[in-house]
């Protein structure tokens, strides 16, 4: 496996984990009035809002880094 393929595989693992996180959050947190906005006030576990906030900060920083990774390794993807 060359470096480009290795980076693509690692990026796919990140995107897969992100997708799983949001799928779980979708199961645990209702949405506001039929939108895609989480309604943490109605969630059974009040700690989910804090968990989401910490994940969102991490996710945001990863997405900011991705264009540089794509450029450095000549790969493409979805930010």
Secondary structure, DSSP 8 states (H G I E B T S, - for coil): --HHHHHHHHHHHHHHHHHHHHHHHHHHS-BSTTSSSB-GGG-S-TTHHHHHHHHHHHHHHHHHHHHHHHHHHT-----
